[in-house]
Amino acid sequence: MDELLTDKAMSERQQLRLTNDFVSKQAIEIGEVLQRAVNHALLMHKRLGNPIATWKDGKVVIVPPEEIVIPTDVTEPNE
């Protein structure tokens, strides 16, 4: 799993090596990025008036947009 992660915007110095322990070393940062993505998706669903599906007590529950709870520390990502 020693693949090279590249991006057109990355310079040759900034390229990351995907090693076996890459995910474990970056776990906190990966978790933060994933949480921001979820928070952004929730915010967009609420703003656009779209419900979300969630899991509660072993069943799928549809949450209407007016009941979607957005964490208070969510900010708009720079797009």
N, C-alpha and C positions, 0 to 999 in steps of 0.2 A: 504494500500500500504506500509505496514511496513515490507518489505522483507529484507532479509540479502543478501548483495552482497559479494560473496566470490570468491577467486581465489586461486589456489594451491600455488602460489608464495606469497600470502599475509599471514602474521602472524596473529594470533588471535587479536592482538592489532590494526592492520591496517584495519580490516574489516569495511565496511561502512554500515550504516543503510539507506535504501531508505525510507525516510519519505515524506510526502506530499509536503514539501517545499525544498526538496533536489535539484531539478532542478533549482529552482529560486535562491537558495543560490550559486549554482555552475555555473550559466549561462555564466559568462565571460569565465571561464576555458573551459566549454563545447564548446562554440563558437570558441575559439582559436583552440581547437583540431579538430573540424570539418573543419575549414578553412585550417589547415595544411593538412588534409586528401584530401580535394579538390585540393589544390595546388600540392600535390604529384601525384594525379591521372592525372592532366593536364600535369605535367612534364613527366610522364610515357607514356601518349598518344603521346606527341610530340616526345619523343626519339624513340619510337617504330614505328613511322610513321602512327599512327592510328588517324582518324578524331574524333571529338567530336560532339555531338548534343547539341544545345542550343536553347533558346527561344528569338526571336527578333520580335518586332512589331506584336505580336499575332500569330506568325508562328514559326514552328520548322526550324532551320537553321543548316546545316551541315558545320562545320568549318574544313578545311583541316589542317593537322598537322603543316604545315609551317606557318599558320596564328594564331596558338594558342599562346596567350600572357601569359607568366609566370611572376608573380610578382618578382621583383628583389631581394626581401628579402627571397626567398625560399631556404632552405637548405635541403640536403638529410637527411631523418630521419634515426636514428640508427636502423638497422634491425638485 
